[in-house]
């Protein structure tokens, strides 16, 4: 069997440990993530959190509110796309 088809010049990706990544999140972000309505990955929520903190000059409360708004936007987009614009929960997000 030839192994040529599995060779690549790309560097191997490190396999992430999601629990270690979760444990490394700041406490307010871990608390927010534990109550999130969407299944955020620790990596994506950390990236969104960093942007929100930067935008709000390090104010954690305002950054958490920005995460709430981002999640609500994603939910409303998904609800409309999956169930249609007249779905009753669309107004709640």
Protein Blocks (a to p, Z undefined) as FASTA:
>chain_A
ZZklmgcfbdcdddddfklmmmmpcfklmmmmmmpcbdcdfklmmmmmmmmmmmnnopak
lmmmmmmmmmmmmmmmmmmmmnopklfklmmZZ
